[in-house]
C-alpha cells in the first residue's frame, strides 16, 4: 500500500461527505506537488475533523430546525448554528493556511516537479 493510500485510509470511517472531500484534497496535493508531505497530514486531519463537526451541525439544523425548545419549553436558537459558525471560521483559516483558495491559486505558482537534485553542494 502506498503512502497516499495510507493517508486516504485515515478518512475511511468519516462521514461520506468528509471522506469524498478529503480524497479530493489528497489527490489535489499529489497532482500539484507529487506527494503529501508529512507536515501537511495534521492539517488534513484537522480539516477532516472540523468538516465532520460542521456536517453534524448541518444535519442537526436540517433535522431540528433553526429554533429548538429547551427543557422548559422556551424557544431558543439551535446551538448547532454557533457550532457551524465556529467550525466554518476555523476551516476557512485551515484552508487558507494551505493556500487552497481562489486568491492563493491566482497568486501562488506551484513549484515545478523535478527529478533533479539540487546542485548547490555538488562539485
N, C-alpha and C positions, 0 to 999 in steps of 0.2 A: 504494500500500500504506500502510495506516495505521501509526501508531507501535506500536499494540498488536500488529499483525501482525508488525512488525519484532522486537518483544520475543519473541513466540512462536517466530519463526523461529530464534532463538538456540538453541532446545532441540530442533530437528528431528532432529539426529544423535545425540541422547542415547538411552539405553535407553527403550523404550516406556513403562515404568512411571514413569520420571522425567518424560518428556515429558507424560504424562497429568496427573501431579500438578502440574507447573509451569503447565500450561494452566488447571487449576482455580484455582491461586493467582492467576494474572494476571487471570482472569475475575472472581474474588472481589474483587480490588483495584479493578477497573474498576466493578463493581457497587456497591461500598461507597463509593469515593472519586471515581468518574467518570473516573479516569485512573491511570496508573502513573507516579509521579514519578521523575525521573532518578536521584535519590539512592537509590531502592529497588532499582535494577537490579543493583548489585553484590551486595546481599544476596540477591536472587533467583538470581544466578549462583552464589554460594557455596552456597546451598541445593541447587541442581541438581547441582553438582559433588559435594557431600557425599552426596546421595542416590544418585548413581551409584556412588560408592565403597561406600556401605552395601550396595547391591544386588549389587555384585561380591563382597563378603564373604559375603553371604547365599547367593548361588549357589555359592560355593566350599564353604561349610559343607554345603549340600544335596548337592553332588556328592561331597565327600570325607569328610564326617562331622565330628564334634566332635574326634576324635583322628586324627592322621596319624602316619606313621612318618618319622623323619628319615633322613639318608643312611646312618647306622649301624644302622638297623633298630629304633631305640628309639621307643616310642610317646610322643607328646607332644601337647599341646593344639594344635589348629589355630590358627595365628596370625590367621586371619580373624575369630576371635571377639574378639580385642583390637581389631582394626581396626573391627569393628562397634560395639563399646562406645564407642570414641573418637568415631566419626562420629555415633553416637546422641547423645552428650553435646553435641557441637558443634551438631548440628541442633536439639536442644532449645533451646539458647541462641539460635540464629538465629531460630527460630520465635517464641520468647518476645520477642525484641527487636522483632519486628514486631507483637506483640500478637495473634498467631494461636493463642491457646489458650482453653480454656473459661473460665478465670478472668478473663482480659482481656475477653473478649466480654461477660461479665456486669457488668463494672465500667466499661468504656470505651464511650461512645456515639460513633458516627461523626459527624463534622461534617456538617451538612446541606448538600446540593448546592444551589448558588445561582448564578444568572447575574448577580446584582447585584454591583457593585463596592463596595469599602469606602469609606464616605463620610467618613472621618476627615479627608482632605485637600481635600474639596470645599468650595467657597464657600457 
